[in-house]
């Protein structure tokens, strides 16, 4: 019953699809959330062996020979991986001076518990000592004014680039400069990347850049919009359709597995009669 692995692999793949789509749906209202996409591929013995080993010899063929020639009995579905769709979403006004959205490909630079991280969620606030932080309490970093290095730290540590806002109305310009009572207190650091897909998700809307060469140096085209938040790029209708489709596919595969199990039980029962 090695053929049973074919529907079992399909069930595992559909379960992964259900988990991915469910997470997308759960974050429909999360500011700056970027949806996940899953990639499947079919494993074929023919692709593993190469063409030389599957050339058909010149002989009289039986149906069983054709069935086994290309290893189709060993084919199965394989989850090839997931990737993040970084498509820009719509921005909406909030009238909160500490809400900021990015128009462009940039990411806010954040100091997480394990080092520098990046996020598109601009729902900021002030902690007890007046430091500008994310929803989770991670400090937003100010732009380093020296020479840009691979980790964007230079001679200044990330902990020295936090932004503190005293009493007064904060005004944030499109290039990220923050003014309080007409005094500049810092510039929000926005990073752009050569390949955003190469970023790894860490959770809480944070991304990790594991390759310093992926950090784009020089002038950036991203603009910061004060009093706005970028929405999630999840399309509710599309994701609900995908959820229903994946659920139905999973149920169909379950029925196929039950059929295999029933056939195996019947075969065992018949063989024991002899």
Steps between C-alpha positions, in 0.01 A plus 500: 500500500786739426255689275333620821782754538363695201172610670673527840752748355209692349327517839818633665535763227138612533534520878798732453292706256217522755740619770653765269166636376353498852791712624446744212129529583578551871717801411260678265483798738868500607673821379781436256444122492636322191327179398675166461484288187580128489665319209436137411674275253453142384778254571560264206742211488574598142640835613729327748629229265553707188400422142772238433360264760140520384543456125261230383670194347380352171280210613142387530342683788239389752272751677687441825829592335364834387371573848844449657713653225492858622473440873152653515417266788761690705372851424382715788429862593779693668485834682778695329490793742324826581571860412371838610308721260634853563245676279421853623159525665266796529563764767220647708489815714486460879565860616740357759831694476697191606350280225724496194482312171765436237423573138762294321712190557657603829480350850524668840815404688418357844710387795360161598606275790745318269633796303393713205175403332277660235126561484232670290265547797511871583257498795750663737460634853711639786610292798539635852829678434378657175674257262326439168412128490298243305182338625715231666720763670804469270683832447491665158850590388618834371696518176875467542654811349847352442620258236252220434647158579369149448304493826419875500665547839831669420670647806164548673327209671127446432419579863641850449272565202165486679265797460364689801215746469444752779177679575362668190354427162717280278521591133642235265610597151491275194870422533451390862627807686323542836450849643362580844435869568695580182807310631624196310526198731593233245432344162308174471730242339346342190686215331450369148621167366620368166276194545223534763401135442836399653385639838392243758187542712553487875149571630320812626541648153880503529747393231866396520759591238757219512709626209669841557550535123122500458476840674464771237746787550456857378190714467162335542176576319268406789290778655360514854140612549410630847150430626454197271530123534562246226243222503554130449547388138274199562199488267217361720295362210799333336625346826156371602468339157842339545399382847184332371689345207776361722246362747306321224821360351600370843162329543527340153847366580373360831233305310769361267708388799196328653441323167860372499457383858176322414662328201792386714263362762302312237816356344621378840161346571494315167855372535431352845230279347758296308 
